[in-house]
Amino acid sequence: MQVIVQILQLIQDSVYAIARVANSAWQWCLTQILAVPWDKLGDMPGSKVIILLGSSAIVFYFVSKAARELLAAGEKAFAAIMTLFQVFMRALPPILIAGATAAAGSWVVNNVHF
């Protein structure tokens, strides 16, 4: 049982560390997007506007790609959790039967005299 607890703790710590790195990356990306002088777009020369629009298209592409991947991963994670839940539900009746059998055997050993 201790091994299972340690494995689950390792998985939890790993997921937390990955989530922290991903959060830092998203925060940095958002900071970079907000640093663009969007309000001064009309005052910029045409070459800078073209560069800004091109880079905006690239940013949109990669952010939408990341969002699609996160959505797909979320769907897979949800399916995995539901599969694990189903396994626990299928394992519950045999566990209950084993416990009831052990209780019945214990009662017979303690109360019935041969």
N, C-alpha and C positions, 0 to 999 in steps of 0.2 A: 504494500500500500504506500509505503514511504517513497518508493521509486516512482510511482505514478504521480504523487504529489510533486516530487522534484522535477519530473518531466513537464508537468503542467506549469510549474513556476518558471521553468526555462522558456517554454513557449510564450508565456505571458510577458516575461522580461524582453524577449526578442521582439514581439509585436509592439511593445511599448517603445523600444529603441527605434524601430523602423518608423513608427508613427511620429516620433520626435524629429527624425531626420526629414521625413516628408513634410511635416509642418514647417520646419525651418526653410525648406526649399520653396514651399508655397508663399511663405511670408516674404522671402527675398524677391521672388518673381513679382508679387503684388507691389512691393516697394519700387521695383524697377519700372513697372507699368505706370504707377502713379507719378514717377519722377519725370515722365515725358510732359513737355509743356503743351498740353492739348488746347489750352485757352489762347495760345499765341499762334495757332495754326494759320490763321489768315495773314499774319504779319511775316511769315517765313517765305524765303525764296522758293520757287517751284522745285528746285532740286532737293531741298530738304524735305518738302512735303512729300515728294515721290519716295524718298528714302524712308520717311516716317510711315507712309502707307504700306510700303513693301515690308518693313519690319513688323508692322501691325498685323499684316496677313500671315506672316511666319509665326508670330506669337499666337494668333488665333488658332492656326493649324495645330501647333504643338499642345496648346492648352486643351483643345477639343479632343486631340488624340489621347492625352492623359486622362481626361474625363471619361472617354469611352472605355479605356483600360480599367479605370477604377470601378466603373459600373459593372463591367464584365466580372471583375474580381469579387465585387460585392455579391453578385448573383451566385457565383461559385461558392463563396464563403457561406452564404445563407443556405444553399443546397447541402453543403457539408454539415452544417449545424443541424439541419433537419434530418439528415441521414443518421447522424450520431444520436439524435433524440429518438428516432425510430428504433435504433439498435438497443438503446436503454429500455424502451417500452417493450420490445420483444424479449429482452433478458429478464424483465421484472417477474412474469409469472413463474419461470423456473426457479428464480431466487426465492420467491414466496413459498413455492411448493417445497423447496429444500428446507427452508426455515420451519415450515409447518411439520414436515416429516421429522426434523430433528427435535422439535418440541414434543411431538407425539411419542417418539422413541424415548426421550428423556422422561416423559410422564409415565410410560409403561415401566421403565427400569426403576423408577422411584416409588411407584404406587402398586404395582402388580407383583404378588409374591407367588413364585412357582414352587 
